[in-house]
Amino acid sequence: MYKICPVTLKIIISKMSNIALLREIQSEFIKSERPVVKTGMEVEVHQKIVEWNKERTQRFKGLVISVAGKTPLEKTFTVRKVDGGFGVEKIFPVNSANIEKIAVLRQFKTRRKNIRFIRTLTGKAARLKEIR
């Protein structure tokens, strides 16, 4: 975190625009090694789970159906998988400290930003064309 005295902070704020100040503060928390996640990608997210005094890694593999968030720190993506006949969706913040790794497995062709309509499709209608 920043440890700046109030006088110095006032000088910095007066010289910077609001957007530039916001980006400067957020840049400390943005993870640069994360891949760019887009709609239509099949990803495997390794999430750190803490239970009492034990820590383990949980993998969640599925299709990215939407990406949301304006600033890089607010960026989130929704991953959907079908497990045991039920659809399971999780929303992950891209720059979360609990996410150890995001692995992109495949990329599918999509023409829309959000493919949430895939929830209602079954069988051949739910297929997507893979980009190689």
N, C-alpha and C positions, 0 to 999 in steps of 0.2 A: 504494500500500500504506500501511497505518497505521504511523506511527513514534511509538509510545507507550512511555514508560519503564515498566519492570516494576512500579513502585509504583503508577503511575496505572492500569495495566491491572488490578492486583489490586483497586483501588477500584471500577473499572467492573464487573468480574466479580462482585464481592460484591453490587452493587446491582441487577444485571440477572439475569433467569432465563436458563437455557441457550438456550432458543428465541429469546428476544429478542436475546441476544448473537450468535447465529448469523445472524439476519436482519440485524442491524446490520453485520456484517462482509461478508455476501454482497451487500448492497444496492449496494456500489460496483461490482460486476461485472455486475449485471443491466442488460440493454439494454431501456430503456422503449419505444423506438420500434418494437419488433418486434410484428407482429400476433399475435393469439391463434390458435394452430394447433389445429384439432380433427380428429378422425377423420372421414374422408369428404370432406375438402377436396382440391381439385386445386391444387397449389402449384408454383411455380417458385423454386428455391433458387439464388441466385447465390453460389457458393463461391470464395474466393480460393485459388489454387493457386500455390505457389512452387516453381519448378524451377531449380536452381542460382542464377543471379543474375537470372532473369526471373520476372515475376509476371503471372499472367493470371487471368481470371474464367471459371469453368466453370459452366454452367447445368444444372440437373437438374430436369426437369419430370415430375411424377407424382402419384399418389394417396397421401394420408396414410392408412396402414393401422393405425397405433397411435401412441399418445402415452404416454410413461412418465416417471416421476420425481415425487418427493413435493414437494421444495422447488423454488422457481423457478429456482435455479441448476442443479439436477440434471435439469431438464426436457429430454427428448429426444423426437424424433418420427421414425418410419420412413416413408420415401417409396418407393413401388414404381412402376416403369414397365416396359413390355414393349418391348424393343429387339431387333429382328431375330429375333423369335420366342422370345427368352429373357427371363425375368423378372429384372430388376435391382433390388435394394433397397439403400438407403443409410440409415444412422442418423445424424441430425444433432442436435447439442446446440443448443437454442434460443438460448442466450446465448454461443455461440462467437465468438471474435474473427475467425475465418476466414470466417464467413458475412457477406457484404456486405448482402444483401437477401433477404427472403422475400416473394414476391408471391402473394397468394391469387387464383386465376383463377376457380374455380367452387366451389360447395358442393353436396354430394350428401346425400340423406336417409339416415341410418343410425340403427339402433336399438341398436347395441352400441358398447362402448368400443373394442374391437379388432376389426377386420374382416380378420384374417389368413386367414380361410377363403376369401377371394377369390383366393388363390394357386391353389387347386385348381379353380376354376370357369373355364369357357371359353364363348365364344359369347354367346347371349342370357342365360344364367344369370349372367354376370358383369356385367350392366348394373346401374347404380344410377340412381335417380330424382333429377334435378337440382332444387334449390331455387332459385327465382328471386326 
